[in-house]
């Protein structure tokens, strides 16, 4: 049995508006640059040794129709002015032979900064529990972030978020954020 482990990952996001729900999603995928792929949603593990590349470099490597694995968050609304958000968070361990975590969240009423903090916190907290870092889950993320950094076991965190307000005329509004895996 062949084992397939991604070698690279890039992060992207997009927003789309259309009278029809599905076409709004398609438009958001186009804005993110990944609509031409057959997307397969996977869970939250960042593989050891996986290299982060730029969105531009990643998009150049996609081939129309390819099966493309990604961690994706998306949110949709047809309510005028309703705020939607979709975010992806990442936490990478200091030791390159260990796996990290990618988190996703989609929801309503959260601005970009709040969504970014949430997904980054979720990824870092999942990684921290795997690494045995003790922390108080009731502390604010800023305080826990310091605990994670001081442990020396979590080397990098980041977030990619897309937010949008629902179309004022009631057209479907969709936001997507994704971590897209590549194998070559």
Secondary structure, 3 states (H helix, E strand, C coil): CCCCCCCEEEEEEEEEEECCHHHHHHHHHHHHCCCCCEEEECCCEECCCCEECCHHHHHHCCCCCCEEEEEEEEEEECCCCCEEEEEEEEEEECCCCCCEEEEEEEEECCCHHHHHHHHHHHHHHHHHHHHCCCCCCCCCHHHHHHHHHHHCCEEEEEEEEEEEECCCCCCEEEEEEEEEEECC
